[in-house]
């Protein structure tokens, strides 16, 4: 149904008119030209399209625009603040957790949401939480090390 959907995107108010059944992924990439959120599987299984909606990790490929009405949405483009990388972004760089980089924005968003609710996870909890984020390049070990380094550096308050 065509309607106006209002929400906050990366700290800025947005009002879009259009089909409220369109998937958030395509609205972000096509309409708003925020291409950091990637299309992976289109089924909500791989995690490449993960964004934060109202503080929760959601798969943008399976989230209709109407589901974000009135909510705050944060994409990878909004994770950094005031020109400074988020600690997870810096840790991914420091630990070489980027390979091709395709899945990385989804992993970063999922990890940021996870750490906001679990500030002092164990290695096993990190592994268990991140195992549903698929990476064909094999950087999972470096991703886990990067997340662990943020937990250690922040004392669990990322």
RANORQUI-V424467 format. One record per residue. N is the residue number from 1. PSI is psi in whole degrees, 0 to 359 (* if undefined). OMEGA is omega in radians with two decimals (none if undefined). Layout:
# RANORQUI-V424467
{{N & PSI & OMEGA} {N & PSI & OMEGA}}
This chain:
# RANORQUI-V424467
{{1 & 136 & 3.09} {2 & 130 & -3.12} {3 & 174 & 3.05} {4 & 125 & 3.11} {5 & 126 & 3.11} {6 & 137 & 3.10} {7 & 174 & 3.10} {8 & 125 & -3.11} {9 & 116 & 3.13} {10 & 40 & 3.08} {11 & 2 & -3.11} {12 & 136 & 3.12} {13 & 140 & 3.14} {14 & 142 & 3.01} {15 & 120 & -3.13} {16 & 136 & 3.05} {17 & 132 & 3.13} {18 & 198 & -3.11} {19 & 114 & -3.09} {20 & 358 & 3.07} {21 & 351 & 3.11} {22 & 146 & 3.14} {23 & 139 & -3.12} {24 & 322 & -3.14} {25 & 312 & -3.07} {26 & 329 & 3.06} {27 & 314 & 3.13} {28 & 310 & -3.04} {29 & 317 & -3.01} {30 & 306 & -3.05} {31 & 319 & -3.04} {32 & 358 & 3.07} {33 & 36 & 3.05} {34 & 93 & -2.97} {35 & 7 & 3.09} {36 & 331 & 3.08} {37 & 123 & -2.98} {38 & 152 & 2.96} {39 & 125 & 3.11} {40 & 279 & -3.05} {41 & 337 & -3.09} {42 & 5 & -3.09} {43 & 0 & -3.10} {44 & 26 & -3.08} {45 & 333 & -2.98} {46 & 335 & 3.11} {47 & 355 & -3.09} {48 & 334 & -3.06} {49 & 13 & -3.06} {50 & 131 & 3.03} {51 & 171 & 3.11} {52 & 126 & 3.07} {53 & 117 & -3.13} {54 & 40 & 3.08} {55 & 4 & -3.13} {56 & 148 & 3.08} {57 & 127 & 3.10} {58 & 154 & 3.08} {59 & 114 & -3.08} {60 & 338 & -3.12} {61 & 342 & -3.13} {62 & 12 & -3.14} {63 & 116 & 3.13} {64 & 150 & -3.13} {65 & 322 & -3.11} {66 & 336 & -3.12} {67 & 345 & -3.11} {68 & 3 & -3.13} {69 & 127 & 3.11} {70 & 6 & -3.07} {71 & 168 & 3.06} {72 & 129 & 3.13} {73 & 133 & 3.07} {74 & 128 & 3.07} {75 & 177 & 3.11} {76 & 328 & 3.13} {77 & 338 & -3.13} {78 & 1 & -3.10} {79 & 320 & 3.06} {80 & 150 & -3.14} {81 & 137 & 3.06} {82 & 39 & 3.10} {83 & 7 & -3.14} {84 & 134 & 3.09} {85 & 148 & 2.99} {86 & 148 & 3.13} {87 & 326 & 3.09} {88 & 320 & 3.11} {89 & 315 & 3.14} {90 & 319 & 3.14} {91 & 323 & 3.09} {92 & 322 & 3.09} {93 & 310 & -3.08} {94 & 328 & -3.08} {95 & 7 & 3.12} {96 & 35 & -3.10} {97 & 0 & 3.03} {98 & 136 & 2.95} {99 & 267 & 3.06} {100 & 336 & 3.10} {101 & 356 & -3.04} {102 & 314 & -3.10} {103 & 350 & -2.94} {104 & 318 & -3.10} {105 & 321 & 3.09} {106 & 320 & 3.11} {107 & 317 & 3.13} {108 & 316 & -3.13} {109 & 317 & 3.12} {110 & 317 & 3.13} {111 & 321 & 3.14} {112 & 316 & 3.10} {113 & 315 & -3.14} {114 & 311 & -3.10} {115 & 333 & 3.11} {116 & 333 & 3.11} {117 & 346 & -3.12} {118 & 76 & -2.99} {119 & 340 & -3.12} {120 & 60 & -3.12} {121 & 155 & 3.02} {122 & 167 & 3.08} {123 & 318 & -3.13} {124 & 321 & 3.10} {125 & 320 & 3.10} {126 & 312 & -3.14} {127 & 312 & -3.12} {128 & 318 & -3.13} {129 & 320 & -3.04} {130 & 352 & -3.03} {131 & 342 & 3.12} {132 & 355 & 3.05} {133 & 115 & -3.06} {134 & 138 & 3.10} {135 & 114 & -3.12} {136 & 343 & -3.10} {137 & 347 & 3.08} {138 & 31 & -3.12} {139 & 11 & -3.04} {140 & 318 & -3.13} {141 & 317 & 3.13} {142 & 328 & 3.07} {143 & 313 & 3.13} {144 & 315 & 3.12} {145 & 321 & 3.12} {146 & 315 & 3.13} {147 & 317 & 3.10} {148 & 322 & -3.13} {149 & 326 & 3.09} {150 & 317 & 3.10} {151 & 315 & -3.13} {152 & 317 & -3.07} {153 & 329 & -3.08} {154 & 356 & -3.07} {155 & 21 & 3.11} {156 & 23 & -3.14} {157 & 54 & -3.10} {158 & * & none}}
